[in-house]
């Protein structure tokens, strides 16, 4: 899947979270933030690849980055 915007990246991470079975409250706890702060974190406009990788590491997912 080609992801070209920060919003698409956040959506892909949300899908990975759903598929993983991990609860968002668990992920928020691992990040050291509240559940509400996690929701804000996921919806921020500048959601980055670093943000995504932090979450994906918690849910035991791996990514591949290809820069064109």
C-alpha positions, 0 to 999 in steps of 0.5 A: 500500500502506498501512503502519501499523506500523514492522514493516510499514515495514521489511518494505516496505523489505526488499521494495524491496531485493530488487526493486532487486537491490542487495546488503545488504552494499552498502547497509550499506557506504553507511550506514557500518555492518557487514552484521550492524549493518544486519541489526540496524538493519532489525529494530529495533522503532522502524524509522522513516520516516527510516531507510527513506528513507536506505535507499531513497535508496541503492537509487534508490527514491522514496516518497510519504508520505500522512498521514491 
